[in-house]
Amino acid sequence: MSEPSLRHPLLERLDEARRVTDALFGIVKPEHLYDRPISERHRIVFYIGHLEAFDRNLFDRRLFDLPSLNPAYDELFAFGIDPVDGGLPTDQPSDWPTLDAIRAYRDRVRADIDTCFDPIELAAHPVSPDESATQFLEVAIEHRLMHAETLAYMLHQLPVDRKIAPPDALVECAAKQALTHETVRVPTGEVTLGLSRESGLFGWDNEFGEVRADVPAFEMDRYMVSNGDYLRFIDAGGYANRALWTDADWQWKEEECIAHPAFWSRGDDERWKLRTMFDEIDLPHDWPVYVSYAEGNAYARWQGKALPTEAQWQRAALGAPHVTEGNFDFRRWDPSPVQVHPENASAAGVEGQFGNGWEWTSTTFGPLEGFEPFPFYLGYSANFYDGKHFVMKGGSPRTAACMLRPSFRNWFQGHYQYAYAGFRCVNVGES
């Protein structure tokens, strides 16, 4: 019998998160690590250095002293890019350090951090009264796991021939039939948004500030909107119907020549195809459609409906059992049919709210009452309280299980097409 590990469970989780991101970089052919698959984002190679630089900068002088061997790299790899920051990045591959230099930096920082942590006793590290070593580790773990998901968005846009498919990348044959459209009634009731600071639970700063809201009864789609559903919107001329789009969304669509979801393309035979992570397949009609907020909002208007508010979405999710089955936690590279996890259902009968695709809400991302930014990460949420980002709930195939908690609030700006995000609709006039 093997000896039990003497490492603290959070350190074990950090190790596992590192294995997830290391494996993700491993699917890119080395000669393409300096590619930029999404024009608004950094080159892939940046993130190899970023994850360790973030951990180093977070722990240094808060948990222990980590003398820097390369202050320039600590700064170079400190921050990513938000798609609405302004102009697109213009750097060239030659502007970045060599891959060997970045990997050496990563390995040394990782080793220095591991050397400083006591195998078991995290309480031994001096921390201020409002912060804890466990909190910093939770931040480091979830930050890395968030990047494991957003990196998947980026690598999804990398041409298939620039990637190495792992053994678990098989895509199952998808059904072609459209689902029977169903809605369920969610009864009037109270919902709690956010977390209490007295709960003792880990959360990001935007999750705290517990708010209770009364939500009148409403009807919601039982399933996420599928590719087949969305195809009917396209065939009906939805992208050309000015009345379905807000002024800003129409301007974006026209300027960027947006005419279909970013994951779709037309083959030579004029049939719609879907780019999966490692292949291009005939469009699976029963998988959830992944689109921007703007596209989802236009579809909802076409249906005479609306996207749910954050409170409605969370009210609809009440009574869902502890989620153990579903398409999340890196179990698949791609979506699965929207109806295949009936056990992942709320008390009202709404199915599949956790996993298989984040779900857009109509709620602009902003602070809950009593919001206080993390003093060690002031801009994590507050920098995005700009009226341009929208709350997403649930989770995707590449969302870690720890972030399936109902209080977790994801967000992206409304014109970002590359997230694993779909939606479902609610009836207009009910809120």
DRENFIPA-682060 format. One record per residue (C-alpha): residue number from 1; residue in one letter; x, y, z. Coordinates in Angstrom, 2 decimals. Last residue first. Layout:
<atoms>
(atom NUM,'A',(X,Y,Z))
...
</atoms>
This chain:
<atoms>
(atom 431,'S',(-39.12,38.96,-15.29))
(atom 430,'E',(-41.92,37.97,-17.65))
(atom 429,'G',(-42.81,40.36,-20.46))
(atom 428,'V',(-40.86,38.41,-23.06))
(atom 427,'N',(-40.73,34.65,-22.57))
(atom 426,'V',(-37.34,33.24,-21.69))
(atom 425,'C',(-34.58,32.07,-24.02))
(atom 424,'R',(-31.58,29.74,-23.85))
(atom 423,'F',(-27.96,30.56,-24.47))
(atom 422,'G',(-24.59,29.58,-25.89))
(atom 421,'A',(-21.03,30.09,-24.76))
(atom 420,'Y',(-17.81,28.23,-25.46))
(atom 419,'A',(-16.13,31.58,-26.00))
(atom 418,'Y',(-14.97,32.61,-29.47))
(atom 417,'Q',(-17.64,35.05,-30.62))
(atom 416,'Y',(-16.84,38.10,-28.51))
(atom 415,'H',(-19.25,40.89,-29.44))
(atom 414,'G',(-21.02,41.19,-26.08))
(atom 413,'Q',(-17.97,41.48,-23.89))
(atom 412,'F',(-17.31,38.45,-21.75))
(atom 411,'W',(-18.35,37.40,-18.27))
(atom 410,'N',(-18.26,34.51,-15.80))
(atom 409,'R',(-20.07,34.73,-12.48))
(atom 408,'F',(-19.71,31.85,-10.03))
(atom 407,'S',(-22.49,31.87,-7.39))
(atom 406,'P',(-24.07,28.65,-8.65))
(atom 405,'R',(-20.84,26.65,-8.15))
(atom 404,'L',(-19.67,25.03,-11.39))
(atom 403,'M',(-16.24,26.57,-10.88))
(atom 402,'C',(-14.79,23.67,-8.88))
(atom 401,'A',(-15.72,21.28,-11.70))
(atom 400,'A',(-13.22,22.87,-14.09))
(atom 399,'T',(-14.76,24.36,-17.22))
(atom 398,'R',(-13.59,22.87,-20.53))
(atom 397,'P',(-16.89,21.26,-21.55))
(atom 396,'S',(-18.62,24.51,-20.58))
(atom 395,'G',(-20.04,26.11,-17.45))
(atom 394,'G',(-23.20,27.55,-15.92))
(atom 393,'K',(-23.62,31.31,-16.00))
(atom 392,'M',(-22.56,34.20,-18.22))
(atom 391,'V',(-22.78,37.82,-17.12))
(atom 390,'F',(-22.42,40.49,-19.80))
(atom 389,'H',(-19.59,42.88,-20.59))
(atom 388,'K',(-19.81,46.28,-22.29))
(atom 387,'G',(-21.29,48.32,-19.42))
(atom 386,'D',(-17.84,49.11,-18.04))
(atom 385,'Y',(-17.60,47.04,-14.87))
(atom 384,'F',(-14.77,45.10,-16.50))
(atom 383,'N',(-11.84,46.75,-14.71))
(atom 382,'A',(-13.67,46.18,-11.41))
(atom 381,'S',(-13.56,42.39,-11.75))
(atom 380,'Y',(-9.88,41.38,-11.58))
(atom 379,'G',(-8.66,44.98,-11.37))
(atom 378,'L',(-7.84,45.18,-7.68))
(atom 377,'Y',(-6.01,41.86,-7.44))
(atom 376,'F',(-4.21,41.88,-4.06))
(atom 375,'P',(-6.80,44.12,-2.40))
(atom 374,'F',(-9.57,41.88,-3.77))
(atom 373,'P',(-12.28,44.31,-4.80))
(atom 372,'E',(-15.14,45.03,-2.39))
(atom 371,'F',(-18.73,44.67,-3.53))
(atom 370,'G',(-21.37,45.55,-0.93))
(atom 369,'E',(-24.28,45.23,-3.34))
(atom 368,'L',(-23.28,43.06,-6.27))
(atom 367,'P',(-20.88,44.65,-8.70))
(atom 366,'G',(-21.39,44.74,-12.45))
(atom 365,'F',(-21.61,42.53,-15.50))
(atom 364,'T',(-24.61,43.62,-17.56))
(atom 363,'T',(-27.45,41.17,-17.09))
(atom 362,'S',(-29.05,39.88,-20.30))
(atom 361,'T',(-27.72,36.41,-19.59))
(atom 360,'W',(-25.44,34.33,-21.79))
(atom 359,'E',(-25.12,30.63,-21.03))
(atom 358,'W',(-21.79,28.86,-20.71))
(atom 357,'G',(-21.65,25.65,-22.72))
(atom 356,'N',(-21.79,21.88,-22.18))
(atom 355,'G',(-21.66,22.22,-18.38))
(atom 354,'F',(-24.14,23.22,-15.70))
(atom 353,'Q',(-27.52,24.35,-17.01))
(atom 352,'G',(-28.20,21.01,-18.68))
(atom 351,'E',(-31.93,20.68,-18.19))
(atom 350,'V',(-34.65,23.03,-16.93))
(atom 349,'G',(-37.21,20.81,-15.21))
(atom 348,'A',(-38.49,23.23,-12.55))
(atom 347,'A',(-36.59,21.38,-9.80))
(atom 346,'S',(-33.44,21.73,-11.88))
(atom 345,'A',(-31.97,19.17,-14.25))
(atom 344,'N',(-28.59,17.50,-14.74))
(atom 343,'E',(-30.18,14.03,-14.54))
(atom 342,'P',(-31.53,14.61,-18.05))
(atom 341,'H',(-27.94,14.66,-19.37))
(atom 340,'V',(-28.17,13.88,-23.09))
(atom 339,'Q',(-30.59,16.64,-24.12))
(atom 338,'V',(-28.20,19.34,-25.38))
(atom 337,'P',(-26.18,16.93,-27.50))
(atom 336,'S',(-22.48,16.99,-26.57))
(atom 335,'P',(-20.05,19.84,-26.95))
(atom 334,'D',(-16.34,19.50,-27.75))
(atom 333,'W',(-13.04,18.59,-26.14))
(atom 332,'R',(-14.63,16.22,-23.66))
(atom 331,'R',(-14.09,15.36,-20.00))
(atom 330,'F',(-12.22,18.62,-19.30))
(atom 329,'D',(-14.22,19.29,-16.09))
(atom 328,'F',(-17.55,19.64,-17.93))
(atom 327,'N',(-20.04,17.71,-20.07))
(atom 326,'G',(-22.34,16.21,-17.48))
(atom 325,'E',(-22.60,13.90,-14.53))
(atom 324,'T',(-21.59,14.82,-10.98))
(atom 323,'V',(-23.73,17.90,-10.46))
(atom 322,'H',(-25.05,18.22,-6.94))
(atom 321,'P',(-28.76,18.05,-7.64))
(atom 320,'A',(-30.55,20.94,-9.36))
(atom 319,'G',(-33.12,22.38,-6.98))
(atom 318,'L',(-32.68,25.94,-8.11))
(atom 317,'A',(-31.35,26.38,-11.66))
(atom 316,'A',(-34.37,28.35,-12.93))
(atom 315,'R',(-33.89,30.89,-10.12))
(atom 314,'Q',(-30.26,31.24,-11.18))
(atom 313,'W',(-31.19,31.96,-14.77))
(atom 312,'Q',(-33.96,34.33,-13.72))
(atom 311,'A',(-31.64,36.25,-11.38))
(atom 310,'E',(-28.94,36.53,-14.07))
(atom 309,'T',(-31.56,37.89,-16.46))
(atom 308,'P',(-32.81,35.57,-19.14))
(atom 307,'L',(-32.27,36.28,-22.86))
(atom 306,'A',(-35.43,37.47,-24.51))
(atom 305,'K',(-38.41,36.22,-26.51))
(atom 304,'G',(-40.24,37.07,-29.71))
(atom 303,'Q',(-38.35,34.25,-31.41))
(atom 302,'W',(-36.51,36.72,-33.64))
(atom 301,'R',(-35.77,38.77,-30.53))
(atom 300,'A',(-34.13,35.71,-28.94))
(atom 299,'Y',(-32.07,35.14,-32.10))
(atom 298,'A',(-30.85,38.76,-32.04))
(atom 297,'N',(-29.86,38.42,-28.37))
(atom 296,'G',(-27.92,35.24,-29.08))
(atom 295,'E',(-26.03,36.94,-31.88))
(atom 294,'A',(-25.14,39.97,-29.76))
(atom 293,'Y',(-24.14,37.79,-26.80))
(atom 292,'S',(-21.67,35.98,-29.04))
(atom 291,'V',(-22.29,32.48,-30.35))
(atom 290,'Y',(-21.83,28.80,-29.51))
(atom 289,'V',(-24.76,26.67,-30.69))
(atom 288,'P',(-25.60,23.74,-28.44))
(atom 287,'W',(-25.28,20.31,-30.07))
(atom 286,'D',(-28.43,18.74,-31.52))
(atom 285,'H',(-27.97,19.82,-35.14))
(atom 284,'P',(-24.45,18.48,-35.45))
(atom 283,'L',(-23.01,20.44,-38.41))
(atom 282,'D',(-21.03,18.08,-40.63))
(atom 281,'I',(-17.53,17.77,-39.23))
(atom 280,'E',(-14.25,19.69,-39.19))
(atom 279,'D',(-11.58,18.17,-36.98))
(atom 278,'F',(-9.33,18.59,-33.95))
(atom 277,'M',(-11.03,21.16,-31.70))
(atom 276,'T',(-14.34,20.97,-33.53))
(atom 275,'R',(-14.97,23.16,-36.56))
(atom 274,'L',(-18.59,22.76,-37.56))
(atom 273,'K',(-19.66,22.41,-41.20))
(atom 272,'W',(-22.68,23.76,-43.04))
(atom 271,'R',(-23.34,22.26,-46.44))
(atom 270,'E',(-22.62,24.43,-49.48))
(atom 269,'D',(-20.94,21.48,-51.26))
(atom 268,'D',(-17.62,23.31,-51.10))
(atom 267,'G',(-18.08,23.42,-47.35))
(atom 266,'R',(-19.65,26.28,-45.44))
(atom 265,'S',(-18.22,27.31,-42.07))
(atom 264,'W',(-19.37,27.35,-38.46))
(atom 263,'F',(-17.38,27.89,-35.24))
(atom 262,'A',(-17.49,31.69,-35.58))
(atom 261,'P',(-21.28,31.66,-35.74))
(atom 260,'H',(-22.78,33.06,-38.96))
(atom 259,'A',(-22.89,36.26,-41.06))
(atom 258,'I',(-20.42,38.59,-39.35))
(atom 257,'C',(-18.90,40.96,-41.90))
(atom 256,'E',(-16.79,42.70,-39.20))
(atom 255,'E',(-18.11,46.19,-39.98))
(atom 254,'E',(-21.65,44.92,-40.55))
(atom 253,'K',(-21.85,42.78,-37.42))
(atom 252,'W',(-20.28,45.47,-35.24))
(atom 251,'Q',(-22.64,48.16,-36.56))
(atom 250,'W',(-25.62,45.85,-36.07))
(atom 249,'D',(-24.57,45.09,-32.49))
(atom 248,'A',(-24.14,48.77,-31.63))
(atom 247,'D',(-27.51,49.75,-33.09))
(atom 246,'T',(-29.30,46.82,-31.46))
(atom 245,'W',(-30.15,43.91,-33.70))
(atom 244,'L',(-33.42,42.16,-34.59))
(atom 243,'A',(-34.93,45.04,-36.58))
(atom 242,'R',(-31.98,45.06,-39.01))
(atom 241,'N',(-32.90,41.65,-40.43))
(atom 240,'A',(-29.90,40.57,-42.51))
(atom 239,'Y',(-28.36,38.23,-39.92))
(atom 238,'G',(-31.77,36.70,-39.22))
(atom 237,'G',(-32.45,35.85,-42.85))
(atom 236,'A',(-34.89,33.00,-42.15))
(atom 235,'D',(-32.19,30.46,-43.08))
(atom 234,'I',(-29.97,31.94,-40.37))
(atom 233,'F',(-32.69,31.70,-37.73))
(atom 232,'R',(-33.49,28.15,-38.86))
(atom 231,'L',(-29.82,27.28,-38.46))
(atom 230,'Y',(-30.01,28.50,-34.87))
(atom 229,'D',(-32.52,25.85,-33.88))
(atom 228,'G',(-30.43,23.15,-35.56))
(atom 227,'N',(-27.28,24.39,-33.85))
(atom 226,'S',(-29.11,24.06,-30.55))
(atom 225,'V',(-30.61,26.61,-28.18))
(atom 224,'M',(-30.01,25.30,-24.67))
(atom 223,'Y',(-32.68,22.98,-23.39))
(atom 222,'R',(-35.87,23.36,-21.33))
(atom 221,'D',(-36.41,26.83,-22.73))
(atom 220,'M',(-37.70,29.20,-20.07))
(atom 219,'E',(-41.15,30.30,-18.89))
(atom 218,'F',(-41.60,32.87,-16.14))
(atom 217,'A',(-42.88,33.25,-12.59))
(atom 216,'P',(-41.92,36.43,-10.74))
(atom 215,'V',(-38.41,36.61,-9.25))
(atom 214,'D',(-37.96,38.03,-5.75))
(atom 213,'A',(-34.33,38.96,-5.14))
(atom 212,'R',(-31.83,38.28,-2.39))
(atom 211,'V',(-28.33,39.73,-2.70))
(atom 210,'E',(-25.15,38.39,-1.05))
(atom 209,'G',(-22.26,40.77,-1.59))
(atom 208,'F',(-19.49,38.46,-2.68))
(atom 207,'E',(-19.27,36.77,-6.08))
(atom 206,'N',(-17.53,39.74,-7.75))
(atom 205,'D',(-14.52,39.33,-5.42))
(atom 204,'W',(-13.89,35.74,-6.46))
(atom 203,'G',(-15.21,32.97,-4.25))
(atom 202,'F',(-13.99,30.65,-1.54))
(atom 201,'L',(-16.50,29.68,1.10))
(atom 200,'G',(-16.29,30.76,4.75))
(atom 199,'S',(-19.95,31.75,4.62))
(atom 198,'E',(-19.36,34.98,6.56))
(atom 197,'R',(-18.47,36.85,3.40))
(atom 196,'S',(-21.95,35.97,2.16))
(atom 195,'L',(-22.06,34.72,-1.39))
(atom 194,'G',(-23.64,35.89,-4.62))
(atom 193,'L',(-27.19,35.95,-5.86))
(atom 192,'T',(-29.95,34.49,-3.71))
(atom 191,'V',(-33.25,33.66,-5.38))
(atom 190,'E',(-36.78,34.10,-4.16))
(atom 189,'G',(-39.86,32.64,-5.77))
(atom 188,'T',(-42.42,32.67,-8.55))
(atom 187,'P',(-42.56,29.40,-10.44))
(atom 186,'V',(-40.36,28.39,-13.38))
(atom 185,'R',(-42.53,27.16,-16.21))
(atom 184,'V',(-40.90,24.86,-18.75))
(atom 183,'T',(-40.41,25.33,-22.46))
(atom 182,'E',(-40.07,22.69,-25.15))
(atom 181,'H',(-39.07,22.64,-28.80))
(atom 180,'T',(-38.91,19.12,-30.18))
(atom 179,'L',(-35.29,18.58,-31.08))
(atom 178,'A',(-34.01,18.77,-34.62))
(atom 177,'Q',(-32.71,15.58,-36.18))
(atom 176,'K',(-29.11,15.31,-37.28))
(atom 175,'A',(-27.61,13.11,-34.57))
(atom 174,'A',(-23.88,13.41,-34.00))
(atom 173,'C',(-21.21,10.81,-34.67))
(atom 172,'E',(-18.80,10.86,-31.76))
(atom 171,'V',(-15.72,13.05,-31.86))
(atom 170,'L',(-12.53,11.26,-30.80))
(atom 169,'A',(-10.11,13.56,-28.95))
(atom 168,'D',(-9.25,11.19,-26.09))
(atom 167,'P',(-6.10,9.85,-27.81))
(atom 166,'P',(-4.57,13.35,-28.07))
(atom 165,'A',(-4.86,15.35,-31.32))
(atom 164,'I',(-1.66,17.16,-32.26))
(atom 163,'K',(-2.33,20.67,-33.55))
(atom 162,'R',(-1.18,22.84,-36.45))
(atom 161,'D',(-3.11,20.79,-39.03))
(atom 160,'V',(-6.40,21.67,-37.31))
(atom 159,'P',(-5.98,25.38,-37.88))
(atom 158,'L',(-5.85,27.33,-34.59))
(atom 157,'Q',(-9.30,28.69,-33.72))
(atom 156,'H',(-9.90,25.94,-31.15))
(atom 155,'L',(-6.50,26.81,-29.69))
(atom 154,'M',(-7.83,30.19,-28.61))
(atom 153,'Y',(-11.04,28.89,-27.07))
(atom 152,'A',(-8.99,26.13,-25.37))
(atom 151,'L',(-6.73,28.84,-23.97))
(atom 150,'T',(-9.85,30.38,-22.41))
(atom 149,'E',(-10.59,27.09,-20.65))
(atom 148,'A',(-7.14,26.23,-19.30))
(atom 147,'H',(-6.88,29.96,-18.55))
(atom 146,'M',(-9.79,29.65,-16.14))
(atom 145,'L',(-8.02,26.64,-14.62))
(atom 144,'R',(-4.90,28.72,-14.01))
(atom 143,'H',(-6.85,31.50,-12.32))
(atom 142,'E',(-8.76,28.86,-10.35))
(atom 141,'I',(-5.57,27.35,-8.92))
(atom 140,'A',(-3.78,30.65,-8.21))
(atom 139,'V',(-6.87,32.15,-6.54))
(atom 138,'E',(-7.41,29.01,-4.44))
(atom 137,'L',(-3.74,29.18,-3.43))
(atom 136,'F',(-4.07,32.82,-2.40))
(atom 135,'Q',(-7.18,32.02,-0.35))
(atom 134,'T',(-5.44,29.10,1.35))
(atom 133,'A',(-2.55,31.35,2.34))
(atom 132,'S',(-4.98,33.74,3.96))
(atom 131,'E',(-6.12,37.33,3.61))
(atom 130,'D',(-7.97,39.85,5.76))
(atom 129,'P',(-5.79,39.38,8.87))
(atom 128,'S',(-2.58,39.75,6.81))
(atom 127,'V',(-0.56,36.62,5.99))
(atom 126,'P',(2.43,34.91,7.61))
(atom 125,'H',(2.93,31.36,6.28))
(atom 124,'A',(2.74,28.66,8.94))
(atom 123,'A',(-0.98,28.30,8.33))
(atom 122,'L',(-0.14,26.38,5.18))
(atom 121,'E',(1.00,23.39,7.18))
(atom 120,'I',(1.30,20.30,5.03))
(atom 119,'P',(4.24,20.19,2.64))
(atom 118,'D',(5.49,23.67,3.65))
(atom 117,'F',(5.55,25.85,0.56))
(atom 116,'C',(8.79,27.66,-0.27))
(atom 115,'T',(10.36,24.91,-2.36))
(atom 114,'D',(7.24,24.62,-4.50))
(atom 113,'I',(7.33,28.32,-5.32))
(atom 112,'D',(11.01,28.24,-6.30))
(atom 111,'A',(10.46,25.15,-8.48))
(atom 110,'R',(7.57,26.78,-10.35))
(atom 109,'V',(9.56,29.97,-10.89))
(atom 108,'R',(12.52,27.97,-12.21))
(atom 107,'D',(10.41,25.85,-14.55))
(atom 106,'R',(8.50,28.79,-16.01))
(atom 105,'Y',(11.65,30.87,-16.55))
(atom 104,'A',(13.37,27.92,-18.27))
(atom 103,'R',(10.27,27.46,-20.43))
(atom 102,'I',(10.35,31.11,-21.46))
(atom 101,'A',(14.06,30.97,-22.30))
(atom 100,'D',(13.69,27.75,-24.31))
(atom 99,'L',(10.75,29.22,-26.23))
(atom 98,'T',(12.83,32.21,-27.20))
(atom 97,'P',(11.88,35.64,-25.92))
(atom 96,'W',(9.19,37.63,-27.77))
(atom 95,'D',(9.57,40.53,-30.21))
(atom 94,'S',(10.64,38.13,-32.98))
(atom 93,'P',(7.11,36.70,-33.03))
(atom 92,'Q',(5.80,40.16,-34.02))
(atom 91,'D',(3.82,42.61,-31.91))
(atom 90,'T',(0.85,44.48,-33.40))
(atom 89,'P',(-1.87,43.96,-30.79))
(atom 88,'L',(-5.36,45.00,-31.93))
(atom 87,'G',(-6.56,48.49,-31.08))
(atom 86,'G',(-8.70,49.20,-28.06))
(atom 85,'D',(-9.09,47.46,-24.72))
(atom 84,'V',(-12.30,45.77,-25.84))
(atom 83,'P',(-10.78,42.31,-26.46))
(atom 82,'D',(-9.11,42.21,-23.02))
(atom 81,'I',(-5.40,41.44,-23.11))
(atom 80,'G',(-3.22,39.48,-20.67))
(atom 79,'F',(-1.09,40.75,-17.82))
(atom 78,'A',(2.05,39.72,-15.93))
(atom 77,'F',(4.15,38.02,-18.61))
(atom 76,'L',(6.33,40.99,-19.48))
(atom 75,'E',(6.49,42.21,-15.87))
(atom 74,'D',(7.87,39.06,-14.25))
(atom 73,'Y',(9.88,38.55,-17.46))
(atom 72,'A',(11.67,41.88,-16.95))
(atom 71,'P',(12.22,41.10,-13.27))
(atom 70,'N',(14.26,37.99,-14.20))
(atom 69,'L',(15.90,36.17,-11.29))
(atom 68,'S',(13.32,37.51,-8.89))
(atom 67,'P',(13.70,36.90,-5.18))
(atom 66,'L',(10.60,35.08,-3.95))
(atom 65,'D',(9.95,36.27,-0.41))
(atom 64,'F',(7.10,34.46,1.28))
(atom 63,'L',(3.31,34.44,1.56))
(atom 62,'R',(2.49,38.03,0.64))
(atom 61,'R',(5.96,39.27,-0.34))
(atom 60,'D',(5.83,37.15,-3.52))
(atom 59,'F',(2.79,34.90,-3.67))
(atom 58,'L',(0.76,36.82,-6.27))
(atom 57,'N',(3.70,37.91,-8.43))
(atom 56,'R',(5.02,34.35,-8.56))
(atom 55,'D',(1.64,32.85,-9.32))
(atom 54,'F',(0.95,35.35,-12.11))
(atom 53,'A',(4.44,34.91,-13.55))
(atom 52,'E',(3.90,31.14,-13.58))
(atom 51,'L',(0.68,31.37,-15.60))
(atom 50,'H',(2.01,34.14,-17.83))
(atom 49,'G',(5.13,32.40,-19.11))
(atom 48,'I',(3.39,29.65,-21.06))
(atom 47,'Y',(0.60,32.16,-21.71))
(atom 46,'F',(2.79,34.42,-23.83))
(atom 45,'V',(3.68,31.52,-26.15))
(atom 44,'I',(0.15,31.39,-27.52))
(atom 43,'R',(0.39,34.89,-29.00))
(atom 42,'H',(-1.63,37.46,-27.10))
(atom 41,'R',(-5.31,37.99,-27.84))
(atom 40,'E',(-7.47,40.24,-30.02))
(atom 39,'S',(-6.42,38.56,-33.27))
(atom 38,'I',(-7.43,35.09,-32.13))
(atom 37,'P',(-5.15,32.28,-33.41))
(atom 36,'R',(-1.94,34.24,-32.64))
(atom 35,'D',(0.92,31.92,-33.61))
(atom 34,'Y',(4.19,31.82,-31.64))
(atom 33,'L',(3.50,28.29,-30.41))
(atom 32,'H',(3.18,27.16,-34.03))
(atom 31,'E',(6.61,25.57,-34.52))
(atom 30,'P',(6.04,23.54,-31.35))
(atom 29,'K',(2.95,21.72,-32.71))
(atom 28,'V',(0.20,22.66,-30.30))
(atom 27,'I',(-1.40,19.81,-28.30))
(atom 26,'G',(1.32,20.08,-25.65))
(atom 25,'F',(0.23,23.56,-24.59))
(atom 24,'L',(-2.94,21.91,-23.30))
(atom 23,'A',(-1.01,19.17,-21.52))
(atom 22,'D',(0.96,21.77,-19.56))
(atom 21,'T',(-2.31,23.53,-18.70))
(atom 20,'V',(-3.93,20.41,-17.24))
(atom 19,'R',(-0.76,19.22,-15.51))
(atom 18,'R',(-0.43,22.62,-13.83))
(atom 17,'A',(-4.01,22.35,-12.56))
(atom 16,'E',(-3.13,18.94,-11.09))
(atom 15,'D',(-0.12,20.37,-9.27))
(atom 14,'L',(-2.23,23.22,-7.90))
(atom 13,'R',(-4.80,20.69,-6.71))
(atom 12,'E',(-2.11,18.73,-4.88))
(atom 11,'L',(-0.95,21.97,-3.28))
(atom 10,'L',(-4.52,22.63,-2.20))
(atom 9,'P',(-4.75,19.13,-0.70))
(atom 8,'H',(-1.69,19.84,1.52))
(atom 7,'R',(1.20,17.57,0.69))
(atom 6,'L',(2.00,14.63,2.93))
(atom 5,'S',(0.60,12.15,0.41))
(atom 4,'P',(-0.57,8.84,1.82))
(atom 3,'E',(2.01,6.02,1.67))
(atom 2,'S',(1.39,3.40,-0.97))
(atom 1,'M',(0.00,0.00,0.00))
</atoms>
